[in-house]
Amino acid sequence: MKQPVKILALTLALAAWVHGEERVYKQPSDFIKGAFGGKIPSTSILSLSGDVKSRAKGIMAHNYPESRVRYWKQGSRSVWILEEIGKTQPITTGFLVENGRIKSVEILIYRESHGWEVSKPFFTKQFSNASLKSGDRLSAEVKNVAGATLSVRAVTKLARLALYFDSIV
C-alpha cells in the first residue's frame, strides 16, 4: 500500500517540476514603491490604439494583449509592469526608466519551468542604462543565456516596449 503512495507523490512532484511553478521574486507594488523611494505616485493609463498599438506590435512581433497599460510616473522617472510569454507562461517584469534609459529591470513573477536565470542580476544588469535606438533596437547588447533563449527574447522585447512607452508619456 505504501508503494502506490510513493509513486503518486513522485508523479505529482515531477508534474509540478515539468510544468513549472509560479515564483514570486517581488510583488509589483514593492517594485513600484522602491522605484519612488516608498511613495507611489498616482497610476496613469496609456491607451494602446492607432500608431501606438501598431508600433507596440512591431516591437513585440504580435499584438500586445492589453488595450491599456498602467504606469507610474514622477518627473523623468517612470515604472512599467509588463508581461510577455517566455515559452508557454507569462513573465512579469518591472522596468524603471529615467530620462529615456533603463535604470533597473527586475523579474517579479516567473512561471516557466526553464529559463529562470533571467531573474538573476547577472542577466538583468545587462539592461542598465540601455536606451532605444532607431528601429526600436536596444542600445545595449543583451547576451543570451543557455537554455533560456525564449525568456531572454521575452524580457528584451519588454525592455524595448517599456522604453518606447516611456518616450510617449
Secondary structure, 3 states (H helix, E strand, C coil): CHHHHHHHHHHHHHHHHHHCCCEECCCHHHHHHHHCCCCCCCEEEEECCHHHHHHHHHHHCCCCCCCEEEEEEECCEEEEEEEEECCCCEEEEEEEEECCEEEEEEEEEECCCCCHHHHCHHHHHHHCCCCEEHHHEECCCCCCCCCCHHHHHHHHHHHHHHHHHHHHC
